[in-house]
């Protein structure tokens, strides 16, 4: 189910203004679409990847909500940044995994 663009934009504006309750409402509204983005990101990863789409969504959500400098304007901006964050998480995960194989601490 696609989230309504106006609702997401309104919640993003409230979140940018400091309304903490908007984050919970936003998560409920966009969760399934974030899962779809995570599934698409994971589709490009190796089959035996240990990170699951649900974990990727949760980690991305924490990074999105924690980062106040993004000033997300609308639904398209939000999902674009969410996809970038998920890709960065996968890159960080791969780097950490490769470093572990080489015995390097990160």
LOVEXDO-146857 format. One line per field, with one value per residue: x negated, y, z of N, C-alpha, C in turn; residue in three letters; residue number from 1. Coordinates in steps of 0.02 Angstrom, whole numbers, plus 50000, padded with zeros to 5 digits. Atoms other than C-alpha are relative to their C-alpha. Example, Ala and Ser with C-alpha at 12.3 -4.5 7.8 and 13.67 -1.06 7.14 Angstrom:
% residues 2
nu <- [49955  50042]
nv <- [49941  49941]
nw <- [50000  49997]
cau <- [49385  49316]
cav <- [49775  49947]
caw <- [50390  50357]
cu <- [49955  50039]
cv <- [50060  50055]
cw <- [50000  50037]
type <- [ALA  SER]
seq <- [1  2]
***
This chain:
% residues 106
nu <- [49958  50040  49981  49978  50054  49985  50007  50071  50030  49978  50036  50071  50004  49992  50061  50051  49984  50015  49944  50023  49946  49994  50043  49962  49948  50034  50022  49941  49978  50049  50038  49996  50039  50071  50016  50008  50065  50050  50000  50033  50072  50027  49998  50065  50052  50009  49944  50010  50010  49971  49956  49933  49967  49970  50055  50022  49950  50005  50062  49991  49953  50035  50045  49960  49968  50053  50037  49957  50023  49974  49944  49963  49947  49940  50002  50052  50064  50007  50016  50066  50050  49996  50035  50072  50021  50003  50060  50058  50001  50025  50071  50034  49996  50048  50067  50012  50007  50064  50052  50001  50033  50071  50024  50009  49946  49973]
nv <- [49941  49939  49948  49939  49951  49943  50020  50008  49933  49966  50029  49979  49930  50001  50028  49948  49948  50025  50040  50070  50048  50009  50055  50062  50000  50007  50069  50041  49983  50017  50061  50050  49976  50008  50071  50009  49972  50045  50061  49983  49994  50066  50041  49992  50028  50072  50040  50021  49940  50011  49944  50009  49936  49968  49968  49943  49947  49973  49961  49939  49957  49968  49949  49947  49961  49969  49950  49941  49953  50016  49957  50035  49955  50033  50073  50021  49985  50048  50067  49996  50002  50066  50048  49986  50023  50073  50020  49986  50052  50062  49990  50004  50070  50037  49980  50030  50071  50012  49985  50056  50056  49986  49992  49929  49972  49936]
nw <- [50000  50005  49953  50032  50004  49957  49930  49986  50000  49939  49943  50005  49978  49927  49972  50007  49951  49933  49974  49992  50014  50073  50023  49993  50051  50064  50006  50016  50067  50053  49985  50054  50058  49982  50009  50072  50018  49972  50042  50063  49984  49983  50061  50033  49957  50008  49975  49931  49958  49933  49983  50026  50017  49941  49963  50041  49990  49931  49995  50041  49965  49945  50029  50029  49948  49960  50038  50004  50051  50066  50014  50052  50023  50024  50004  50047  49967  49945  50025  50032  49946  49968  50043  49993  49933  50001  50038  49957  49948  50032  50013  49934  49979  50041  49979  49935  50011  50032  49952  49953  50033  50002  49932  49986  49958  50026]
cau <- [50000  49925  49922  50010  49886  49972  49976  49792  49745  49849  49768  49594  49628  49690  49536  49422  49511  49468  49631  49571  49741  49730  49590  49702  49843  49721  49649  49822  49861  49700  49643  49705  49629  49464  49471  49492  49340  49241  49293  49235  49067  49046  49090  48922  48827  48759  48883  48804  48803  48834  48919  49107  49219  49309  49145  49094  49257  49236  49055  49098  49244  49134  49008  49144  49229  49066  48997  49074  48975  49067  49222  49324  49449  49569  49606  49490  49347  49376  49374  49223  49124  49187  49122  48952  48943  48983  48846  48722  48771  48739  48571  48522  48578  48472  48320  48336  48357  48205  48102  48151  48092  47923  47911  47921  48020  48134]
cav <- [50000  50166  50302  50463  50594  50735  50640  50596  50775  50843  50722  50765  50950  50914  50808  50946  51066  50954  50858  50690  50607  50631  50502  50362  50410  50423  50250  50171  50259  50216  50051  49936  50046  50049  49859  49864  49976  49861  49708  49795  49837  49660  49587  49653  49571  49395  49256  49205  49382  49379  49549  49536  49669  49700  49736  49849  49947  49966  50023  50146  50213  50246  50339  50438  50495  50532  50642  50816  50901  50817  50926  50803  50901  50774  50591  50575  50658  50545  50384  50441  50474  50311  50213  50301  50263  50079  50067  50148  50024  49879  49954  49977  49799  49732  49832  49770  49592  49602  49682  49542  49414  49501  49517  49707  49797  49937]
caw <- [50000  49947  50076  50032  49977  50071  50234  50224  50181  50325  50448  50383  50410  50586  50619  50554  50672  50819  50842  50912  50893  50705  50692  50757  50640  50495  50529  50527  50364  50269  50346  50207  50072  50166  50169  49980  49962  50077  49976  49817  49898  49963  49792  49730  49873  49883  49921  50087  50158  50346  50354  50330  50250  50414  50503  50360  50376  50564  50552  50412  50513  50663  50554  50466  50625  50717  50580  50597  50457  50313  50325  50223  50119  50043  50012  49861  49956  50106  50005  49904  50062  50139  49989  50002  50188  50157  50025  50146  50281  50162  50113  50297  50332  50188  50243  50422  50362  50249  50386  50504  50378  50369  50558  50556  50691  50631]
cu <- [49956  50025  50019  49946  50010  49991  49927  49967  50019  49962  49926  49991  50008  49937  49943  50011  49989  50055  49979  50054  50008  49958  50036  50053  49969  49978  50058  50020  49954  49966  50001  49961  49925  49978  49989  49933  49944  49996  49964  49924  49969  49999  49933  49942  49994  50056  49992  49987  50035  50046  50067  50032  50031  49948  49974  50048  49992  49937  50005  50046  49965  49953  50039  50027  49948  49967  50045  49981  50029  50058  50041  50064  50065  49988  49943  49930  49986  49978  49933  49944  50000  49962  49924  49974  49995  49939  49937  49994  49972  49926  49960  49998  49948  49929  49982  49989  49933  49942  49993  49964  49925  49971  49987  50060  50022  50029]
cv <- [50062  50051  50063  50053  50058  49984  49994  50069  50038  49974  50019  50072  50005  49974  50051  50057  49977  49960  49926  49949  49988  49942  49932  49994  49989  49927  49954  50010  49974  49933  49950  50022  49997  49928  49984  50026  49955  49935  50012  50006  49932  49954  50003  49970  49924  49961  49983  50058  49990  50056  49990  50068  50036  50036  50061  50059  50033  50042  50065  50049  50037  50055  50059  50047  50036  50059  50061  50046  49986  50045  49972  50038  49964  49925  49976  50011  49949  49931  49998  49997  49933  49948  50011  49974  49924  49976  50012  49948  49936  50006  49995  49928  49958  50017  49968  49925  49983  50014  49944  49941  50010  50009  50072  50024  50067  50040]
cw <- [50000  50050  49962  50005  50048  50073  50020  50005  50063  50061  49999  50023  50076  50034  49998  50050  50071  50033  50003  49983  49925  49975  50005  49946  49930  49989  49981  49928  49945  50009  49942  49939  50014  49994  49926  49975  50026  49960  49934  50011  50012  49939  49964  50041  49989  50036  50074  50048  50067  50022  49965  49984  50059  50041  49963  50007  50068  50008  49961  50036  50057  49975  49972  50054  50042  49966  49986  49941  49931  49980  49941  49982  49981  49995  49955  50030  50055  49975  49963  50051  50034  49959  50004  50067  50001  49961  50041  50055  49972  49985  50066  50024  49963  50021  50067  49993  49968  50047  50051  49971  49998  50069  50019  50041  49970  50056]
type <- [UNK  UNK  UNK  UNK  UNK  UNK  UNK  UNK  UNK  UNK  UNK  UNK  UNK  UNK  UNK  UNK  UNK  UNK  UNK  UNK  UNK  UNK  UNK  UNK  UNK  UNK  UNK  UNK  UNK  UNK  UNK  UNK  UNK  UNK  UNK  UNK  UNK  UNK  UNK  UNK  UNK  UNK  UNK  UNK  UNK  UNK  UNK  UNK  UNK  UNK  UNK  UNK  UNK  UNK  UNK  UNK  UNK  UNK  UNK  UNK  UNK  UNK  UNK  UNK  UNK  UNK  UNK  UNK  UNK  UNK  UNK  UNK  UNK  UNK  UNK  UNK  UNK  UNK  UNK  UNK  UNK  UNK  UNK  UNK  UNK  UNK  UNK  UNK  UNK  UNK  UNK  UNK  UNK  UNK  UNK  UNK  UNK  UNK  UNK  UNK  UNK  UNK  UNK  UNK  UNK  UNK]
seq <- [1  2  3  4  5  6  7  8  9  10  11  12  13  14  15  16  17  18  19  20  21  22  23  24  25  26  27  28  29  30  31  32  33  34  35  36  37  38  39  40  41  42  43  44  45  46  47  48  49  50  51  52  53  54  55  56  57  58  59  60  61  62  63  64  65  66  67  68  69  70  71  72  73  74  75  76  77  78  79  80  81  82  83  84  85  86  87  88  89  90  91  92  93  94  95  96  97  98  99  100  101  102  103  104  105  106]
***
